[in-house]
């Protein structure tokens, strides 16, 4: 799906996880507004706190914005959720999240 499709999803359902995550992720992939991506990804993490990939992408966005202090607890919480079994999958993302934390 493209950015416009995700925008339409968010417009129709502002509290829909898939639209928020998809739009934030797509904005980052296609060099869109990182600030806007962070807003949508933050909403996605609130809508589904167990989705590790949304936390990873939010962490990446915050780091790109120079907001490392905000990225740290987001990434840490995601790692803890995955390792404790509270998250639906995401074990494959833990090494990348740990590396991002080390780089901060």
N, C-alpha and C positions, 0 to 999 in steps of 0.2 A: 504494500500500500504506500501511497505517497503522502506527503505532508498535508496536502489539502484534504485528503480523505480522513486523516486523523483529526484535522481541525473540525471537520463536519461531525465526527463522532463525539468530540468534546462539546461542541455546540449543542448537540442533541441530548447528551447525557454528561453534564459536567462532573458528576460523581462516579463515572464509569472508569474502572481501573484500566481496562485495555486501551481506551482512547488516550488517557493521560500518559500511561507508560509508553505507548506506541509513538505518540507525538514527541515526547521528550527524547526518546531514543533516536527517532528519525532526525530530529533537529541536530543532535550531536553528530550523527553519521554523515549528514549532508552539509555540515558547517553552517548551520543556521544560527539563530540567536542562542547563545549559551545560557544567558540569563532566563530566557523563556523556557528553554529545556529544563533548567533547574527548577523552575516553578512547577512545571507539569510533573517532573519526576518526584518532587517533594510531595505533591498531591497523591501520586501513585503510592509512595511509601506509607502515607497515612491511610489510604484506602485498603492496602494489603501489606501490613507490616511484616509478613513472612516471606515476601517475594524478594529473594536475594539479588536478582539481576537489577531490579529497580534501585536498590540501595547502591549497588556497584556503579550504575550509570549516574546516579545523583552524586556519589562521591567524585567521580571523574569530572562532572560538570562543575562542582564546587571548587575542585583543584584548579581547573582551567580558569575559573574566575578569581583565583588567588585567595579563596576562602577556606584555606587548609584547616583552620580551627573548627569549622563547621563540618568538614568532610570526615575528620577523625572519628567522632562518635557515631556517625552514620555507618561507616565501614566496620567499626568495631562491633556495633550492634548486629549487623548482618552476619559477621563471622560467628559471633556467639550464638545467634539463632540457628545457623546451619549446623554448627558443631554440637549443639544441644538437641537437635532433632525437631525444633519448633518450626523450622523452615521447610517448605515443600521443595526439597532438592537444593541445588546450588553448591554442592560439595566441589564441583569442578571450578567454581568461581573463587573459592577460598584462597588459593595461592596468589591469584591476581590482586585480591583485596589486601592480603597480607603484604604484598610487594608495594602497593600504593601507600599503605600505612608506614612502611619502613622509609619510603621516600619523603615523607612529610617532615 
